[in-house]
Amino acid sequence: MVKLIPKSPVFQMDCKQFVEHHLKDNSVDLVYADILFDNPDLTWLDLIKPKMKLDGVVYIHTDQRSVLYVLNTAEQFGYQHQSWIIWGYNWGGRPRNKWPAKHEDILFFSVGNTWQWNPKAIGIPKATMIRSTKDWQVPTDVWTDIGIVHTMSREKDEGEHRVWQKPVKLLERILKAHWRKNILVVDPFCGTGTTLVVAKQLGCQYAGCDIDSEAVRITRKRLS
Ligand SMILES: C[S@@+](CC[C@H](N)C(=O)[O-])C[C@H]1O[C@@H](n2cnc3c(N)ncnc32)[C@H](O)[C@@H]1O
């Protein structure tokens, strides 16, 4: 039985259950899924496909351990790969004998051939000596201007210092790029709830879940 989503819910459950039982067909505009795992189970990605609008988009945040697996599997499920974003930062420890790994990978897929795209909303100042009528440009697929959530920040306090909390600025860039009135934003691995917090701030509809009760408690607190 499919239960229609009540107003802006956050569920504590496995993502597959959430996708199957709490999302309507053809209703989701944007998915952001942050799965920093070694061997991710991507069954949910197949299950969510019929729930997506034809012009919907999916962002999967992962890292070098599973990025190629995610890319190949998503394409097998019929998603169209559009961008491979590198989120770079300069923080944390450094190994003595190899290059410090200071980036994570965010894969952007579309469901169909068209999607909402708002270049001006994500524009950054244009660094050029050449005279131009446009003083802004769209960021490239290498994002080093966002940074991490700093340990002493208020944002980190809100997320109760969970290691994997993502910055509001990162989700703002993604959501603003695809924003339009009344879009439904879904995060099936919501963690501290950053995606849903930003969706709420931007006036979107939103829904999410996490298997961990503490994560759900923190998300609900941030949204209250
Ligand atoms: C990397 S964190 C997400 C962090 C989040 N983006 C944030 O900004 O806080 C991944 C989350 O997925 C959750 N998770 C792991 N397996 C899950 C599953 N099968 N269903 C739902 N959530 C799951 C974990 O409890 C964890 O909170």
The ligand as an SDF file (V2000), in Angstrom:
LIG
                    3D

 27 29  0  0  0  0  0  0  0  0999 V2000
   27.0510    9.9600    4.9160 C   0  0  0  0  0  0  0  0  0  0  0  0
   25.6710    9.9990    5.9450 S   0  0  0  0  0  0  0  0  0  0  0  0
   24.6400   11.2550    5.2940 C   0  0  0  0  0  0  0  0  0  0  0  0
   25.0790   12.6270    5.7570 C   0  0  0  0  0  0  0  0  0  0  0  0
   24.1460   13.7520    5.3610 C   0  0  0  0  0  0  0  0  0  0  0  0
   24.2590   14.0890    3.9630 N   0  0  0  0  0  0  0  0  0  0  0  0
   24.4060   14.9910    6.2110 C   0  0  0  0  0  0  0  0  0  0  0  0
   24.6490   16.0910    5.6550 O   0  0  0  0  0  0  0  0  0  0  0  0
   24.3790   14.8700    7.4250 O   0  0  0  0  0  0  0  0  0  0  0  0
   24.8320    8.5310    5.4700 C   0  0  0  0  0  0  0  0  0  0  0  0
   23.6050    8.2110    6.2870 C   0  0  0  0  0  0  0  0  0  0  0  0
   22.9480    7.0800    5.6950 O   0  0  0  0  0  0  0  0  0  0  0  0
   22.3030    6.3670    6.7310 C   0  0  0  0  0  0  0  0  0  0  0  0
   21.9980    5.0170    6.2210 N   0  0  0  0  0  0  0  0  0  0  0  0
   22.8590    3.9720    6.0420 C   0  0  0  0  0  0  0  0  0  0  0  0
   22.1980    2.9120    5.5170 N   0  0  0  0  0  0  0  0  0  0  0  0
   20.9060    3.3090    5.3370 C   0  0  0  0  0  0  0  0  0  0  0  0
   19.7420    2.6810    4.8230 C   0  0  0  0  0  0  0  0  0  0  0  0
   19.7810    1.4110    4.3730 N   0  0  0  0  0  0  0  0  0  0  0  0
   18.5890    3.3900    4.7790 N   0  0  0  0  0  0  0  0  0  0  0  0
   18.5320    4.6600    5.2360 C   0  0  0  0  0  0  0  0  0  0  0  0
   19.5980    5.3050    5.7530 N   0  0  0  0  0  0  0  0  0  0  0  0
   20.7700    4.6430    5.7900 C   0  0  0  0  0  0  0  0  0  0  0  0
   23.2930    6.4220    7.9050 C   0  0  0  0  0  0  0  0  0  0  0  0
   22.6380    6.2010    9.1290 O   0  0  0  0  0  0  0  0  0  0  0  0
   23.8500    7.8540    7.7440 C   0  0  0  0  0  0  0  0  0  0  0  0
   23.1430    8.7550    8.5860 O   0  0  0  0  0  0  0  0  0  0  0  0
  1  2  1  0
  2  3  1  0
  2 10  1  0
  3  4  1  0
  4  5  1  0
  5  6  1  0
  5  7  1  0
  7  8  2  0
  7  9  1  0
 10 11  1  0
 11 12  1  0
 11 26  1  0
 12 13  1  0
 13 14  1  0
 13 24  1  0
 14 15  1  0
 14 23  1  0
 15 16  2  0
 16 17  1  0
 17 18  1  0
 17 23  2  0
 18 19  1  0
 18 20  2  0
 20 21  1  0
 21 22  2  0
 22 23  1  0
 24 25  1  0
 24 26  1  0
 26 27  1  0
M  CHG  2   2   1   9  -1
M  END
$$$$
